[in-house]
Amino acid sequence: MRYELHSGSAKVSPVFADYVGTRMERLLSDFSFIIHSDIYLHELGVKAPSHQVRLRVQVPGETLLAEEKADNFQEAFDTALTAIRRQLSRYKETLRS
């Protein structure tokens, strides 16, 4: 699996990029059928929550999407990743049945 981190004009620290890489590699080890994923980071302005993460994961036959807003990118990414894990678990169950 490969993933792409799209930040646009948002500033992304190397520490956060490493954190995302570690978490995405762990996701792949749990769900080996993932084809590709994209992570989109958006700064929404001065209103709270001011950061948005959109996580798109392609699996055979479907595209799963989770979008979360929070006060910082890490919190939004963690929440979106939790939502994607739930969707992937449901997808895996449909493959088994």
NUVEXFI-211509 format. One line per field, with one value per atom (N, C-alpha, C): chain; x, y, z. Coordinates in steps of 0.2 Angstrom, whole numbers. Example, Ala and Ser with C-alpha at 12.3 -4.5 7.8 and 13.67 -1.06 7.14 Angstrom:
c: c(A / A / A / A / A / A) .
u: c(66 / 62 / 66 / 64 / 68 / 64) .
v: c(-28 / -22 / -16 / -11 / -5 / 0) .
w: c(39 / 39 / 39 / 35 / 36 / 39) .
END
This chain:
c: c(A / A / A / A / A / A / A / A / A / A / A / A / A / A / A / A / A / A / A / A / A / A / A / A / A / A / A / A / A / A / A / A / A / A / A / A / A / A / A / A / A / A / A / A / A / A / A / A / A / A / A / A / A / A / A / A / A / A / A / A / A / A / A / A / A / A / A / A / A / A / A / A / A / A / A / A / A / A / A / A / A / A / A / A / A / A / A / A / A / A / A / A / A / A / A / A / A / A / A / A / A / A / A / A / A / A / A / A / A / A / A / A / A / A / A / A / A / A / A / A / A / A / A / A / A / A / A / A / A / A / A / A / A / A / A / A / A / A / A / A / A / A / A / A / A / A / A / A / A / A / A / A / A / A / A / A / A / A / A / A / A / A / A / A / A / A / A / A / A / A / A / A / A / A / A / A / A / A / A / A / A / A / A / A / A / A / A / A / A / A / A / A / A / A / A / A / A / A / A / A / A / A / A / A / A / A / A / A / A / A / A / A / A / A / A / A / A / A / A / A / A / A / A / A / A / A / A / A / A / A / A / A / A / A / A / A / A / A / A / A / A / A / A / A / A / A / A / A / A / A / A / A / A / A / A / A / A / A / A / A / A / A / A / A / A / A / A / A / A / A / A / A / A / A / A / A / A / A / A / A / A / A / A / A / A / A / A / A / A / A / A) .
u: c(4 / 0 / 4 / 2 / 6 / 0 / 3 / -2 / 2 / -3 / 0 / -3 / 1 / -1 / -1 / -7 / -8 / -10 / -5 / -6 / -8 / -8 / -9 / -5 / -8 / -4 / -3 / -6 / -5 / 2 / 5 / 12 / 12 / 16 / 16 / 23 / 24 / 30 / 33 / 39 / 42 / 40 / 39 / 37 / 30 / 25 / 19 / 19 / 23 / 23 / 26 / 31 / 33 / 27 / 24 / 18 / 13 / 11 / 6 / 9 / 15 / 18 / 18 / 20 / 20 / 12 / 8 / 1 / -2 / 0 / -3 / 1 / 7 / 10 / 7 / 5 / 1 / -6 / -9 / -15 / -14 / -9 / -8 / -7 / -3 / -2 / -8 / -13 / -19 / -24 / -24 / -28 / -24 / -22 / -17 / -21 / -27 / -31 / -32 / -29 / -29 / -25 / -28 / -24 / -20 / -24 / -21 / -24 / -21 / -25 / -22 / -26 / -24 / -26 / -22 / -23 / -23 / -29 / -29 / -30 / -25 / -25 / -27 / -32 / -34 / -35 / -32 / -33 / -39 / -44 / -50 / -51 / -46 / -46 / -45 / -48 / -47 / -53 / -58 / -63 / -61 / -64 / -62 / -68 / -67 / -61 / -58 / -51 / -48 / -44 / -44 / -40 / -45 / -44 / -48 / -44 / -45 / -42 / -47 / -46 / -50 / -46 / -48 / -44 / -48 / -45 / -48 / -44 / -48 / -44 / -48 / -44 / -47 / -45 / -51 / -50 / -54 / -53 / -56 / -63 / -66 / -73 / -76 / -72 / -75 / -70 / -72 / -68 / -71 / -67 / -70 / -67 / -71 / -70 / -71 / -67 / -68 / -66 / -70 / -68 / -69 / -64 / -64 / -61 / -64 / -61 / -59 / -54 / -52 / -47 / -45 / -41 / -33 / -31 / -25 / -25 / -20 / -20 / -20 / -16 / -15 / -21 / -25 / -31 / -36 / -37 / -41 / -39 / -33 / -30 / -32 / -31 / -32 / -40 / -44 / -51 / -53 / -51 / -52 / -50 / -44 / -41 / -45 / -48 / -52 / -58 / -61 / -67 / -66 / -60 / -58 / -57 / -54 / -53 / -60 / -65 / -71 / -74 / -73 / -76 / -72 / -66 / -62 / -64 / -65 / -67 / -74 / -79 / -85 / -84 / -80 / -78 / -75 / -71 / -68 / -73 / -78 / -83 / -87 / -89 / -93 / -89 / -82 / -78 / -79 / -79 / -79 / -86 / -91 / -98 / -100) .
v: c(-6 / 0 / 6 / 11 / 17 / 23 / 28 / 33 / 40 / 45 / 51 / 56 / 61 / 66 / 72 / 75 / 81 / 87 / 92 / 97 / 104 / 105 / 111 / 116 / 122 / 127 / 126 / 121 / 119 / 117 / 120 / 118 / 112 / 107 / 100 / 99 / 98 / 97 / 90 / 89 / 82 / 77 / 79 / 75 / 72 / 76 / 74 / 70 / 71 / 67 / 60 / 59 / 53 / 49 / 53 / 50 / 47 / 51 / 48 / 42 / 42 / 36 / 30 / 31 / 25 / 22 / 27 / 25 / 21 / 24 / 21 / 14 / 13 / 7 / 2 / 4 / -1 / -3 / 2 / 1 / -4 / -4 / -9 / -16 / -16 / -23 / -26 / -22 / -25 / -26 / -22 / -23 / -23 / -29 / -30 / -29 / -29 / -28 / -21 / -16 / -9 / -8 / -4 / -3 / 4 / 9 / 15 / 20 / 25 / 30 / 37 / 41 / 48 / 52 / 56 / 60 / 68 / 71 / 78 / 82 / 87 / 92 / 99 / 102 / 108 / 113 / 119 / 123 / 127 / 128 / 131 / 138 / 141 / 148 / 149 / 154 / 156 / 153 / 151 / 148 / 141 / 139 / 132 / 128 / 122 / 118 / 121 / 122 / 125 / 121 / 114 / 109 / 104 / 102 / 96 / 91 / 85 / 79 / 75 / 74 / 69 / 63 / 57 / 51 / 47 / 46 / 42 / 35 / 29 / 23 / 19 / 17 / 13 / 5 / 1 / -6 / -9 / -15 / -18 / -17 / -13 / -12 / -6 / -3 / 2 / 8 / 14 / 19 / 21 / 21 / 23 / 30 / 34 / 40 / 42 / 46 / 48 / 56 / 60 / 67 / 70 / 73 / 75 / 82 / 86 / 92 / 92 / 96 / 97 / 103 / 104 / 110 / 109 / 103 / 102 / 96 / 95 / 90 / 83 / 82 / 76 / 73 / 77 / 75 / 73 / 77 / 76 / 69 / 68 / 62 / 56 / 56 / 51 / 49 / 54 / 53 / 50 / 52 / 50 / 43 / 41 / 35 / 30 / 32 / 27 / 26 / 31 / 30 / 25 / 26 / 22 / 15 / 14 / 7 / 3 / 7 / 4 / 2 / 6 / 5 / -1 / -1 / -7 / -14 / -13 / -19 / -22 / -17 / -19 / -22 / -19 / -21 / -28 / -29 / -36 / -41 / -40 / -44 / -46 / -41 / -43 / -47 / -47 / -51 / -58 / -59 / -66 / -69 / -66 / -69 / -70) .
w: c(0 / 0 / 0 / -3 / -3 / -1 / 2 / 4 / 2 / 1 / -1 / 4 / 6 / 11 / 7 / 6 / 3 / 8 / 8 / 13 / 10 / 4 / 1 / 4 / 7 / 9 / 17 / 20 / 27 / 28 / 34 / 36 / 40 / 37 / 41 / 43 / 50 / 52 / 51 / 50 / 49 / 54 / 61 / 66 / 65 / 62 / 61 / 55 / 50 / 44 / 46 / 50 / 53 / 57 / 61 / 65 / 60 / 55 / 50 / 46 / 44 / 41 / 46 / 52 / 57 / 57 / 58 / 59 / 53 / 47 / 41 / 39 / 41 / 40 / 45 / 51 / 55 / 53 / 49 / 46 / 41 / 37 / 32 / 35 / 40 / 43 / 46 / 48 / 50 / 44 / 39 / 33 / 27 / 25 / 19 / 12 / 12 / 6 / 4 / 7 / 5 / -1 / -6 / -12 / -12 / -10 / -9 / -5 / -2 / 3 / 2 / 3 / 2 / 9 / 11 / 17 / 15 / 16 / 14 / 21 / 21 / 27 / 25 / 29 / 27 / 33 / 33 / 38 / 37 / 41 / 40 / 42 / 45 / 47 / 55 / 57 / 64 / 69 / 66 / 70 / 72 / 78 / 81 / 79 / 77 / 76 / 69 / 69 / 63 / 59 / 60 / 56 / 54 / 47 / 45 / 41 / 43 / 39 / 36 / 29 / 26 / 24 / 26 / 24 / 19 / 14 / 9 / 7 / 8 / 7 / 2 / -3 / -8 / -7 / -7 / -6 / -12 / -14 / -20 / -20 / -25 / -26 / -22 / -18 / -14 / -12 / -11 / -8 / -1 / 4 / 11 / 12 / 16 / 17 / 24 / 27 / 34 / 34 / 37 / 37 / 44 / 47 / 54 / 55 / 60 / 61 / 69 / 70 / 77 / 78 / 84 / 85 / 82 / 81 / 78 / 73 / 69 / 64 / 67 / 72 / 75 / 78 / 81 / 84 / 79 / 74 / 68 / 64 / 63 / 60 / 64 / 71 / 75 / 75 / 75 / 75 / 68 / 63 / 56 / 55 / 58 / 57 / 61 / 67 / 70 / 66 / 63 / 59 / 53 / 50 / 44 / 47 / 52 / 55 / 56 / 59 / 59 / 53 / 48 / 41 / 38 / 39 / 36 / 40 / 46 / 50 / 47 / 46 / 43 / 36 / 32 / 25 / 25 / 30 / 30 / 32 / 36 / 38 / 32 / 28 / 22 / 17 / 17 / 13 / 15 / 22 / 25 / 24 / 23 / 23 / 16) .
END
